[in-house]
């Protein structure tokens, strides 16, 4: 049930139609997919945000198809998710500061522990205009969102929608394949019925011997014609029989494809092709032989001989069980097509060619038997009749469109149902001229090409060729794979044409959609002014985009080798960048780094942010490191200007505060002389506030010095016990609201900056007092652990929420407790920087509601005698 937290109507008028549009993509509650997860992760890197989601808005919930940064979350209530607002407007929905939006004040994601502050979501818009979901980015900090970033987000959302369309096309193609399989089963039943009818015809043939001889002559001609068709078939065919898979037949196409000669015929498959011993190919054939179930393999990788060398190639392979009249499996027909060059092409006519090979073998044996015995002629005649019927059945069962035309007039002799479906014609076109049966081809090149094949005998093969065909009375554009093969008699005289066609319109349309998606992604990258690169892991050859060359100060047409690009990186960052690249190559680690460089020609200093990832699954088998680089010079300059401003303002504020402190001290002395207790108390409080302001100003100055590299660590040898003693005395003299207990410190000589380490201890103790109940204990201890000095400050305060722990030491991060925000988020950040510059570690252990323990450790081995 929807719990609307927005105080406005979040259900669009067309919601029922929108939900139907969402349902047709069959994606709700589907498992994660790399294509969507990669886009979500790319968003987090491009926009530098912690969270990115690809969400689909259902009737009452929002399903997360991709989740980068939200843990294991899979869905959310529609009335609470901001994505419910993003599907109300075709333009991106952007909240730069959620706390300033009236409709989000009561939203639990904004007002609750999650602390959402920034949201930008671009809707996923279907081709018919429905808004079914969003590609959104989320941050827990307010931020501005430029028009350029909005364009990039919209472009990436379009890429997500293209992936959804491609996914739907793949699902529909699977459904179509299932329908084709069902039709094949129906054709098989029809073939069995035809066989029964032929049995009756065979009995009638026994009544007339003269008629039988005449019929036998006709069958010989038919046998001869079928043998010609199988020998001239433009696909590779082989037949295996028995448990040992004896190679009974292999045509020239198959022998050439396998790199073998006719010597393999009659041998077991493992004897003829020992390279298949450990290949799944054998298991597939044995399974077809044992189960009688056909199998189709698309893009199967298999070893073959190529000029005497075993090489891996890709094939489309069909395995079909051969059965006798009783339905027993006697062998397997294998039809293969080499698709190493164009693996996407699928030649559906292989099933027909498989059966033609069997018919050729059976007709040859029958012809020899007819010569030896007139009585046996009757039996052979029945066999030939069954073989002819089987050929006709194969012709009808083929998944490719097949047509046989006779003479230069191209009289249609036979055509299967698949071809009738492709050309949208009834079965009565048989015995008509090809041009008369398909008049819409007039003016297209196909009639002339057919005549050329009949004249020259040269086979013509067209892949993905465009043709205008009739569909339900309308001329429409389609794409087809077509083969025109000349049929010759035993004197090599051309007698007709074999036409094989496959409708590949959907595949061509899918390619166009993929190209469109790639163009959209390329547009997004160009619009964002992102430079891209690809580096070969083995050769270190780098291919850079024009924008990347521009960032590195090269001309667009100029070569920029990898080694030359490295030289442009500033010397202080070069080693760190090279180490990160090598880690990506060797360990597959993600690459995310910022560094400065100097342009090759313009010598301009630039700051860049780079992201990258190792890609091991490529078409050529090579491993590539690819990524993107954006220019962040302006952002870095803004940060520097901000730090300069903070430093300047902090210096200017210290002067009047120093004077004010002096005046207060004079007034305090006068009040003490006059024994004015109220004035003395007020002066104490005023001095305390001035001290706090000076501490905050010093903190800002230290931050500025850290960024500019002007804060120095002066290491000297000192005993930690003396520092603990001073900190204990200071706490006793200044802290009266809590029990600050320093345990007896172990005597350890450190080589460190004594004042800076003392500043960290003082900051830990001050925070413990600030966030603990009055009168509670604060325990400060130290010990030696694993060769390091470990200092811990334990309080009995309210503790820290899990979502705050990882950000406590970030600059300007402030923890909100009971709607109270303390400090400016500087103290712990400075502590972390001080400890880091001592090669130490810092952290916190806390359970919300049960207190906290802040700690840091310093290496003891750094002592210098």
C-alpha positions in Angstrom: 0.0 0.0 0.0 1.3 3.5 -0.9 2.1 5.7 2.1 2.3 9.1 0.4 4.9 11.3 2.3 5.0 14.1 -0.2 1.8 16.0 0.5 0.9 16.1 -3.2 -0.6 13.8 -5.8 2.1 11.4 -7.1 -0.1 9.3 -9.3 -0.1 10.5 -13.0 -3.4 10.5 -15.0 -2.1 7.8 -17.3 -0.7 5.5 -14.5 -2.7 2.4 -15.6 -1.3 2.7 -19.2 2.2 3.5 -17.8 2.1 0.3 -15.6 1.1 -1.7 -18.7 4.1 -0.3 -20.6 6.4 -1.2 -17.6 4.9 -4.7 -17.5 5.7 -5.4 -21.2 9.5 -5.2 -20.5 9.3 -8.2 -18.1 12.0 -6.8 -15.9 10.4 -6.4 -12.4 12.1 -8.5 -9.7 14.7 -9.8 -12.3 18.2 -10.5 -11.1 21.0 -7.9 -11.5 22.6 -7.6 -15.0 26.1 -6.2 -15.7 24.9 -3.8 -18.5 22.7 -1.9 -16.0 25.1 -2.2 -13.0 27.9 -0.8 -15.1 25.9 2.3 -16.0 25.0 2.9 -12.3 28.6 2.6 -11.3 29.6 4.9 -14.1 27.2 7.5 -12.8 28.8 7.5 -9.3 32.2 8.1 -10.9 31.1 10.7 -13.4 29.2 12.8 -10.9 31.3 11.9 -7.9 28.4 10.8 -5.7 28.1 7.8 -3.3 24.8 6.4 -4.7 23.3 5.8 -8.1 20.1 3.8 -8.8 18.3 2.5 -11.9 14.7 2.3 -10.5 11.4 1.1 -12.0 8.2 2.6 -10.5 5.5 0.0 -10.1 1.9 0.5 -8.7 3.0 0.5 -5.0 6.7 0.0 -5.0 9.9 1.1 -6.7 12.2 -1.8 -7.8 16.0 -1.1 -8.0 17.2 -2.9 -11.2 20.8 -1.5 -10.5 22.1 -0.3 -7.1 25.5 1.3 -6.7 26.1 2.5 -3.1 22.8 1.4 -1.3 24.0 -2.0 -0.1 21.6 -4.9 -0.7 18.5 -2.7 -1.1 16.2 -4.1 -3.8 13.0 -1.9 -3.6 11.3 0.9 -1.7 7.7 2.1 -1.0 6.5 4.3 -3.9 5.1 6.8 -1.5 8.5 7.3 0.2 10.9 7.1 -2.8 11.8 10.3 -4.6 11.8 8.4 -7.8 7.9 8.5 -7.7 8.3 12.3 -8.3 10.8 11.8 -11.1 8.2 9.9 -13.3 5.8 12.9 -13.2 7.9 15.0 -15.5 9.8 14.1 -18.7 12.6 16.4 -17.7 15.1 15.5 -14.9 13.8 16.1 -11.3 16.5 17.8 -9.2 16.6 18.7 -5.5 20.0 20.4 -4.7 19.1 20.7 -1.0 16.2 18.5 0.1 15.8 20.4 3.4 14.6 23.4 1.4 11.9 21.5 -0.5 8.4 21.7 1.2 7.3 18.5 -0.4 10.2 16.6 1.1 10.1 17.9 4.7 8.1 14.8 5.9 9.9 12.3 3.7 11.7 9.7 5.9 14.6 9.5 3.5 15.2 13.2 4.1 14.1 13.7 7.7 15.3 10.3 8.9 18.6 8.7 9.6 19.5 8.2 5.9 19.9 12.0 5.7 19.2 12.5 1.9 20.2 16.0 0.9 20.8 15.9 -2.9 18.7 14.0 -5.6 18.8 14.2 -9.4 16.7 11.7 -11.4 16.3 11.5 -15.2 13.2 9.5 -16.3 13.3 6.4 -18.3 11.0 7.2 -21.3 9.7 4.4 -23.5 9.5 4.7 -27.3 5.7 5.5 -26.9 6.2 8.2 -24.3 5.6 6.4 -20.9 7.8 7.3 -17.9 8.5 3.9 -16.3 11.4 4.7 -14.0 14.5 6.7 -13.4 18.3 6.8 -13.5 19.1 8.8 -10.3 22.1 9.9 -8.3 21.9 10.6 -4.5 24.2 12.3 -2.0 23.9 13.1 1.7 25.4 16.5 1.2 23.7 19.4 -0.6 25.3 20.3 -4.0 24.7 22.3 -7.1 23.9 20.5 -10.3 24.8 22.3 -13.6 22.9 22.2 -16.9 25.8 20.3 -18.4 25.5 17.6 -15.7 21.8 17.5 -16.4 22.4 16.8 -20.1 24.9 14.0 -19.2 22.4 12.4 -16.8 19.6 12.5 -19.5 22.0 10.9 -22.0 22.8 8.1 -19.6 19.1 7.6 -18.9 18.6 7.2 -22.7 21.3 4.6 -22.7 19.5 2.7 -19.9 16.3 2.8 -21.9 18.1 1.4 -25.0 19.4 -1.5 -22.9 15.8 -2.2 -21.8 14.6 -2.2 -25.4 17.4 -4.5 -26.5 16.7 -6.8 -23.6 13.0 -7.0 -24.6 14.0 -7.8 -28.2 16.1 -10.7 -27.0 13.2 -12.1 -24.9 10.9 -11.8 -27.9 13.4 -13.6 -30.2 13.6 -16.5 -27.7 9.8 -16.7 -27.8 9.9 -16.8 -31.6 12.4 -19.6 -31.6 10.1 -21.6 -29.3 7.3 -21.1 -31.8 9.5 -22.3 -34.6 10.3 -25.5 -32.6 6.6 -26.1 -32.1 6.0 -25.7 -35.8 8.7 -28.3 -36.6 7.0 -30.8 -34.4 3.8 -30.3 -36.2 5.6 -30.8 -39.6 7.1 -34.0 -38.3 3.6 -35.4 -37.5 2.4 -34.4 -41.0 5.3 -36.2 -42.5 4.4 -39.4 -40.7 0.8 -39.1 -42.0 2.2 -38.7 -45.6 4.3 -41.8 -45.1 1.2 -43.8 -44.2 -0.5 -42.5 -47.4 2.5 -43.6 -49.5 2.2 -47.1 -48.1 -1.2 -47.4 -49.6 0.1 -46.0 -52.9 2.9 -48.7 -52.8 0.3 -51.5 -52.6 -1.4 -50.1 -55.7 1.9 -50.1 -57.6 2.0 -53.9 -57.3 -1.0 -54.2 -59.5 0.9 -53.2 -62.7 4.4 -54.2 -63.5 4.7 -52.0 -66.6 3.5 -49.1 -64.5 6.0 -50.1 -61.8 8.9 -50.0 -64.4 7.8 -46.6 -65.7 7.5 -45.3 -62.1 11.0 -46.7 -61.4 12.4 -44.8 -64.3 10.8 -41.6 -63.0 12.2 -42.4 -59.5 15.7 -42.9 -60.9 15.4 -39.4 -62.4 14.2 -38.1 -59.0 17.0 -39.9 -57.3 19.6 -38.3 -59.7 18.1 -34.9 -59.2 18.1 -35.2 -55.4 21.7 -36.4 -55.5 22.6 -33.3 -57.5 20.9 -31.1 -55.0 22.8 -32.6 -52.0 26.2 -32.5 -53.8 25.6 -28.8 -54.7 24.1 -27.8 -51.4 26.0 -24.7 -50.1 26.4 -26.0 -46.5 28.6 -28.5 -44.7 26.9 -31.9 -44.0 28.0 -35.1 -42.3 26.2 -38.2 -41.0 27.2 -40.3 -37.9 25.7 -43.7 -37.0 26.0 -46.3 -34.2 27.5 -46.0 -30.7 31.0 -45.4 -32.1 29.6 -42.6 -34.3 31.0 -43.9 -37.6 31.2 -41.2 -40.2 28.9 -42.5 -43.0 28.9 -39.4 -45.1 30.6 -36.0 -45.3 30.2 -33.7 -48.3 32.9 -31.5 -49.8 31.9 -28.5 -47.8 32.2 -30.4 -44.5 35.6 -31.9 -45.5 36.9 -28.5 -46.5 35.6 -26.9 -43.3 37.2 -29.6 -41.1 40.5 -29.6 -43.1 40.1 -33.3 -43.9 39.9 -35.5 -47.0 37.3 -38.2 -47.9 39.6 -40.8 -46.1 37.7 -40.1 -42.8 34.5 -41.6 -44.2 33.8 -44.9 -42.6 35.9 -44.2 -39.5 34.8 -43.6 -35.9 34.7 -39.9 -35.2 37.5 -40.0 -32.6 39.8 -41.9 -35.0 39.1 -39.4 -37.8 39.2 -36.3 -35.5 41.3 -36.9 -32.3 41.2 -33.2 -31.5 37.6 -33.7 -30.2 38.5 -36.1 -27.4 37.8 -33.5 -24.6 35.3 -31.3 -26.6 31.6 -31.0 -25.6 30.8 -31.7 -29.3 30.9 -35.5 -28.7 28.6 -35.3 -25.6 26.0 -33.4 -27.7 26.0 -35.9 -30.5 25.8 -38.9 -28.1 22.9 -37.2 -26.3 21.0 -36.7 -29.6 21.7 -40.4 -30.5 20.5 -41.6 -27.1 17.5 -39.3 -26.5 16.3 -38.7 -30.1 16.0 -35.0 -29.3 17.4 -32.5 -31.8 19.9 -29.9 -30.8 20.9 -26.5 -32.3 24.2 -24.8 -31.3 24.8 -21.2 -32.3 28.3 -19.8 -32.3 29.9 -23.1 -31.1 33.7 -22.9 -30.7 35.3 -26.1 -32.0 38.9 -27.2 -33.1 39.5 -27.9 -36.8 42.5 -28.4 -39.1 43.6 -25.4 -41.1 46.6 -26.2 -43.3 47.6 -29.0 -41.0 47.3 -26.9 -37.8 44.5 -27.3 -35.2 42.7 -24.0 -34.8 39.6 -22.8 -32.9 36.8 -21.6 -35.1 33.1 -20.7 -34.6 30.2 -22.6 -36.1 26.4 -22.7 -36.2 25.7 -26.4 -35.8 22.4 -28.4 -36.1 22.2 -32.0 -34.7 19.2 -34.0 -35.9 18.3 -37.6 -35.0 17.7 -40.0 -37.9 14.9 -42.4 -37.2 13.6 -45.5 -39.0 10.0 -46.3 -39.7 9.6 -47.6 -36.1 10.9 -44.4 -34.6 14.2 -45.9 -33.5 17.2 -43.6 -33.7 19.8 -44.9 -36.1 22.1 -42.0 -36.5 22.7 -38.3 -36.3 22.9 -35.7 -39.1 25.2 -32.7 -38.4 25.0 -29.6 -40.5 27.6 -26.9 -39.8 28.2 -23.4 -41.1 31.5 -21.5 -40.5 30.5 -18.2 -38.8 33.9 -17.2 -37.6 33.7 -14.1 -39.8 30.0 -13.3 -39.4 28.9 -15.3 -36.3 25.6 -13.4 -36.2 24.5 -15.0 -39.5 22.3 -18.1 -39.0 21.7 -20.3 -42.1 18.5 -22.0 -41.3 18.6 -24.2 -44.4 21.0 -26.7 -42.8 18.1 -29.0 -41.6 17.0 -29.5 -45.2 20.6 -30.2 -46.4 21.1 -32.8 -43.6 18.1 -34.8 -44.8 19.2 -34.5 -48.4 22.4 -36.3 -47.6 20.5 -39.2 -46.0 18.2 -39.4 -49.0 21.1 -39.4 -51.5 22.7 -42.4 -49.6 19.4 -44.3 -49.4 18.6 -43.7 -53.1 22.1 -44.8 -54.3 21.7 -48.1 -52.4 18.2 -48.6 -53.7 19.3 -48.0 -57.3 22.0 -50.8 -57.0 19.5 -53.2 -55.6 17.0 -52.5 -58.5 19.6 -53.6 -61.1 20.3 -56.9 -59.4 16.7 -58.1 -59.0 13.4 -57.4 -60.7 11.5 -58.8 -57.8 13.5 -56.7 -55.4 12.5 -53.7 -57.6 9.1 -53.5 -55.9 10.6 -53.2 -52.5 13.2 -50.7 -53.7 10.5 -48.7 -55.3 8.7 -48.4 -52.0 11.9 -47.3 -50.4 12.5 -44.6 -53.0 8.9 -43.4 -52.6 9.5 -43.1 -48.8 12.8 -41.3 -49.5 11.1 -38.8 -51.8 8.4 -38.2 -49.2 11.1 -37.7 -46.6 12.9 -35.2 -48.8 9.6 -33.3 -49.3 9.1 -33.4 -45.5 12.6 -32.0 -44.9 11.9 -29.3 -47.4 8.9 -28.3 -45.5 10.5 -28.6 -42.0 13.5 -26.4 -42.9 13.7 -23.2 -40.8 15.1 -21.3 -43.8 13.0 -20.4 -46.8 13.7 -22.8 -49.8 12.5 -22.7 -53.4 13.5 -24.7 -56.5 13.0 -23.0 -59.9 13.4 -24.8 -63.3 14.6 -23.3 -66.6 15.5 -19.8 -67.7 11.8 -18.9 -67.2 12.3 -19.8 -63.5 9.2 -22.0 -63.2 8.6 -22.7 -59.5 8.9 -26.5 -59.0 8.7 -26.6 -55.2 8.6 -24.2 -52.2 8.4 -24.7 -48.5 6.1 -23.0 -46.0 8.9 -20.9 -44.6 9.6 -19.3 -48.0 5.8 -18.8 -48.5 5.8 -16.9 -45.2 8.7 -14.8 -46.2 7.2 -13.7 -49.6 3.6 -13.7 -48.2 2.3 -15.9 -51.0 -0.1 -18.9 -51.1 1.0 -22.4 -52.1 -0.6 -22.2 -55.5 2.4 -20.2 -56.9 3.9 -23.6 -57.7 4.3 -24.1 -61.5 4.1 -20.3 -62.0 7.0 -18.1 -63.3 9.0 -16.6 -60.5 8.5 -13.1 -61.8 4.7 -13.6 -62.2 4.4 -15.1 -58.7 6.2 -12.3 -57.0 5.5 -9.2 -59.1 6.6 -6.7 -56.3 10.3 -7.7 -57.2 9.9 -5.9 -60.5 12.4 -3.0 -60.5 14.6 -4.6 -57.8 17.9 -6.3 -58.7 16.9 -9.9 -57.8 15.3 -11.0 -61.1 18.4 -9.9 -63.0 20.7 -11.6 -60.5 18.7 -14.9 -60.9 19.2 -14.7 -64.6 23.0 -14.0 -64.1 23.3 -17.1 -61.9 21.5 -19.2 -64.5 23.8 -17.9 -67.2 27.1 -18.1 -65.4 26.6 -20.8 -62.8 28.3 -18.6 -60.2 26.6 -18.8 -56.8 25.5 -15.4 -55.4 25.3 -15.0 -51.6 23.7 -11.8 -50.1 23.9 -11.1 -46.4 21.5 -8.6 -44.8 20.4 -7.3 -48.2 17.4 -5.0 -48.4 14.2 -6.0 -50.3 10.7 -4.6 -50.7 8.2 -7.4 -50.0 4.5 -7.8 -49.7 3.1 -8.0 -46.1 -0.6 -8.4 -45.8 -1.2 -6.4 -49.0 1.3 -3.7 -48.2 4.8 -3.2 -49.6 7.3 -3.0 -46.7 11.1 -2.9 -46.3 12.8 -6.0 -45.0 16.4 -7.5 -44.7 17.3 -11.1 -45.8 20.2 -13.5 -46.1 19.8 -15.0 -49.7 21.7 -17.7 -51.6 21.2 -18.3 -55.3 22.7 -21.7 -56.3 22.7 -23.1 -59.8 21.3 -26.7 -60.2 23.3 -28.7 -62.8 22.7 -32.1 -64.4 25.3 -34.9 -64.8 26.7 -33.0 -67.9 27.2 -29.8 -65.9 24.3 -28.2 -67.8 22.4 -25.7 -65.6 18.7 -26.8 -65.3 17.4 -24.5 -62.6 18.1 -22.4 -59.5 18.0 -23.3 -55.7 17.0 -20.3 -53.7 17.6 -20.2 -49.9 16.4 -17.2 -47.9 16.3 -16.2 -44.2 14.5 -13.2 -42.8 17.0 -11.2 -40.7 15.0 -8.0 -40.4 14.8 -8.2 -36.7 18.6 -8.7 -36.3 19.3 -5.8 -38.6 16.9 -3.6 -36.6 18.6 -4.7 -33.4 22.0 -3.7 -34.8 20.6 -0.3 -35.7 19.3 0.0 -32.1 22.7 -1.0 -30.7 24.4 1.6 -33.0 21.9 4.2 -31.8 22.7 3.4 -28.2 26.4 3.6 -28.9 25.9 6.9 -30.6 23.9 8.2 -27.7 26.6 7.1 -25.2 29.3 8.7 -27.4 27.2 11.9 -27.5 27.0 11.9 -23.7 30.8 11.5 -23.4 31.4 14.3 -25.9 28.8 16.6 -24.2 30.6 16.1 -20.9 33.9 16.9 -22.4 35.3 13.6 -21.2 38.6 12.3 -22.6 38.7 8.5 -23.1 41.6 6.1 -23.5 42.3 2.4 -24.1 45.7 0.7 -23.2 46.7 -2.8 -24.3 48.0 -4.7 -21.2 50.7 -6.5 -23.2 52.0 -3.9 -25.6 51.1 -0.7 -23.5 49.9 0.8 -26.8 47.4 3.6 -25.9 44.6 4.9 -28.1 43.5 8.4 -26.9 40.4 10.4 -27.9 40.8 13.9 -29.3 39.5 15.4 -26.0 42.1 13.5 -24.0 44.8 14.8 -26.3 43.5 18.3 -25.8 43.6 17.9 -22.0 47.3 16.7 -22.3 48.1 19.6 -24.6 48.4 17.7 -27.8 46.8 18.5 -31.2 43.8 16.3 -32.2 45.5 14.7 -35.2 48.8 14.2 -33.3 49.9 10.8 -31.9 50.1 10.6 -28.0 51.9 7.4 -26.9 51.5 6.1 -23.4 55.1 6.9 -22.4 54.7 10.5 -23.7 51.5 11.0 -21.7 53.2 9.8 -18.5 55.9 12.5 -19.0 53.2 15.2 -18.9 52.1 14.1 -15.4 53.5 16.4 -12.7 56.6 14.8 -11.1 55.1 14.7 -7.6 52.1 12.6 -8.8 53.7 10.5 -11.5 54.9 7.6 -9.4 51.4 7.4 -7.7 49.6 7.3 -11.0 51.9 4.7 -12.5 51.4 2.5 -9.4 47.6 2.8 -9.7 47.7 1.8 -13.4 49.9 -1.2 -12.7 47.6 -2.2 -9.8 44.7 -2.2 -12.3 46.6 -4.3 -14.8 48.0 -6.8 -12.3 45.3 -7.1 -9.7 42.2 -5.8 -11.6 41.7 -3.0 -9.1 39.4 -0.1 -9.9 41.3 3.0 -11.0 40.2 6.3 -9.4 42.8 9.1 -9.0 43.3 12.9 -9.2 46.6 14.4 -10.3 48.0 17.5 -12.1 49.8 17.6 -15.5 51.5 20.1 -17.8 50.2 20.5 -21.4 52.7 19.3 -24.1 52.4 22.3 -26.4 50.6 25.0 -24.3 52.5 24.2 -21.0 49.3 24.9 -19.1 49.0 23.3 -15.6 45.8 21.3 -15.3 44.2 19.1 -12.6 42.3 16.0 -13.8 40.2 13.2 -12.3 40.7 9.8 -13.9 38.6 6.6 -13.6 39.3 3.2 -15.3 38.8 -0.5 -15.3 40.4 -3.6 -16.7 38.4 -5.3 -19.5 39.3 -9.0 -19.9 36.5 -10.1 -22.2 37.1 -8.7 -25.6 36.5 -10.1 -29.1 40.2 -10.4 -29.9 41.1 -12.1 -26.7 43.4 -9.2 -25.6 43.1 -7.5 -22.2 42.6 -3.8 -22.2 42.6 -1.1 -19.6 40.1 1.6 -20.5 38.9 4.7 -18.8 37.9 8.4 -18.8 39.6 11.6 -17.7 37.9 14.9 -17.0 39.4 18.4 -16.4 38.8 19.6 -12.8 41.2 22.5 -12.9 38.4 25.0 -12.3 37.2 23.0 -9.3 40.7 22.9 -7.8 41.1 26.6 -8.4 37.8 27.2 -6.6 39.1 25.1 -3.6 42.3 27.1 -3.5 40.4 30.4 -3.6 38.2 29.1 -0.8 41.3 28.1 1.3 43.0 31.5 0.6 39.8 33.2 1.7 39.6 31.2 4.9 43.2 31.9 5.7 42.8 35.6 5.0 39.6 35.9 7.1 41.1 33.9 10.0 44.2 36.2 10.1 42.0 39.3 10.0 39.7 38.0 12.8 42.6 37.2 15.2 43.7 40.8 15.5 40.5 42.3 16.9 40.0 39.2 19.1 43.5 39.6 20.6 42.7 43.3 21.4 39.3 42.3 22.8 40.9 39.7 25.0 43.3 42.3 26.4 40.5 44.7 27.2 38.6 42.0 29.0 41.6 41.1 31.1 41.9 44.7 32.2 38.2 44.8 33.1 38.5 41.5 34.9 41.3 42.9 37.0 39.3 46.0 37.9 36.3 43.8 38.8 38.4 41.7 41.1 39.8 44.8 42.8 36.2 46.0 43.3 35.2 42.5 44.3 32.2 42.5 41.9 31.4 38.8 41.8 28.8 39.2 39.0 31.2 41.1 36.8 34.0 38.5 37.5 31.7 35.7 36.4 30.6 37.5 33.2 34.3 38.2 32.4 35.1 34.5 32.9 32.4 33.6 30.5 33.4 36.2 27.9 37.1 35.0 28.1 35.9 31.4 27.6 33.9 32.4 24.5 36.9 34.3 23.1 39.1 31.3 23.7 36.7 29.1 21.8 36.7 31.6 18.9 40.5 31.7 18.8 40.6 27.8 18.8 38.1 27.7 15.9 40.1 30.3 13.9 43.4 28.4 14.6 41.6 25.3 13.3 40.6 27.0 10.0 44.2 28.3 9.7 45.6 24.8 10.2 43.2 23.4 7.5 44.4 26.1 5.1 48.0 25.4 5.9 47.4 21.7 5.4 46.0 22.3 1.9 48.8 24.6 1.0 51.5 22.4 2.5 52.6 25.0 5.0 51.9 23.1 8.2 55.1 21.4 9.3 55.7 18.4 11.5 58.8 19.0 13.7 59.8 15.6 15.1 61.8 15.3 18.3 62.4 12.5 20.8 60.2 12.7 23.9 58.7 10.4 26.6 55.0 9.9 26.2 54.6 9.9 30.1 55.6 13.5 30.2 53.0 14.4 27.6 50.3 12.4 29.5 51.2 14.2 32.7 50.8 17.7 31.1 47.5 16.7 29.6 46.3 15.3 33.0 47.2 18.6 34.7 45.5 20.7 32.1 42.3 18.6 32.4 42.3 18.9 36.2 42.6 22.7 36.0 40.0 23.3 33.3 37.4 20.5 33.3 35.2 20.4 36.4 32.0 18.9 34.9 33.4 15.4 34.3 35.8 12.9 35.8 38.8 12.8 33.4 41.0 9.9 34.4 44.5 9.4 32.9 45.8 5.8 33.6 49.4 5.4 34.3 51.2 5.7 31.0 53.9 3.2 29.8 57.2 4.9 29.3 57.9 5.0 25.6 60.3 7.3 23.7 58.7 8.6 20.5 60.2 10.6 17.6 57.3 12.8 16.8 55.9 16.4 16.9 55.1 16.6 20.7 52.8 19.6 20.4 50.8 18.1 17.5 50.3 14.8 19.3 49.2 16.7 22.4 46.7 18.6 20.2 45.2 15.3 19.2 44.9 14.0 22.8 43.4 17.4 23.8 40.8 17.3 21.0 39.8 13.7 21.9 39.3 14.6 25.5 37.3 17.8 24.7 35.0 15.9 22.4 34.5 13.2 25.0 33.5 15.9 27.6 31.2 17.7 25.1 29.2 14.6 24.1 29.0 12.8 27.5 26.5 13.3 30.4 27.7 15.7 33.1 29.5 13.9 35.9 30.4 10.8 33.8 33.9 9.4 33.4 36.3 9.9 30.6 39.2 7.4 30.6 42.5 8.1 28.8 45.0 5.2 28.4 48.0 4.1 26.4 49.7 0.8 25.8 52.1 -0.9 23.4 50.5 -3.2 20.9 52.1 -4.8 17.8 55.2 -2.5 17.9 53.0 0.6 18.1 51.9 3.1 20.8 48.1 2.9 21.1 46.3 5.8 22.8 42.6 5.5 23.6 40.0 8.0 25.0 36.8 6.3 26.2 33.6 8.1 27.2 30.1 7.2 28.4 28.3 9.4 25.9 25.6 8.9 23.4 27.7 7.1 20.9 27.9 7.4 17.1 25.4 6.2 14.5 26.7 3.7 12.0 26.2 6.0 9.1 28.4 8.7 10.7 31.4 6.5 11.7 33.1 6.4 8.3 32.8 10.2 7.8 33.8 11.5 11.2 37.3 12.3 10.1 36.3 14.0 6.8 36.8 17.8 6.5 33.8 19.9 7.7 31.7 16.8 8.5 29.5 17.4 11.5 27.5 14.8 13.4 23.8 15.6 14.2 22.6 14.3 17.6 19.2 15.2 18.9 19.0 18.0 16.3 22.2 19.6 17.8 25.1 20.2 15.5 28.4 21.1 17.2 31.6 22.6 15.8 32.6 23.0 12.2 33.9 19.6 11.5 37.6 20.7 11.6 39.0 19.1 14.8 38.9 15.5 14.0 39.9 16.2 10.4 43.1 17.9 11.7 43.7 15.0 14.1 43.5 12.6 11.2 45.9 14.7 9.1 48.4 15.0 12.0 48.4 11.2 12.7 48.7 10.4 8.9 51.8 12.7 8.6 53.3 10.6 11.4 52.6 7.4 9.4 50.1 6.4 12.1 46.5 5.2 12.3 43.3 6.8 13.7 39.8 5.5 14.3 36.8 5.1 16.6 34.9 2.2 18.1 31.3 3.1 19.1 27.8 1.7 19.6 25.0 4.2 19.4 23.7 4.8 22.9 26.6 3.1 24.6 29.6 5.5 24.4 32.6 5.7 22.1 36.3 5.0 22.2 38.5 7.2 20.0 42.0 6.0 19.4 45.2 6.6 17.5 48.5 4.7 17.1 52.0 5.8 16.3 55.0 3.6 15.2 57.7 3.2 17.8 60.4 2.3 15.4 60.6 6.0 14.3 62.7 6.9 17.3 66.0 8.6 16.3 68.9 8.4 18.8 
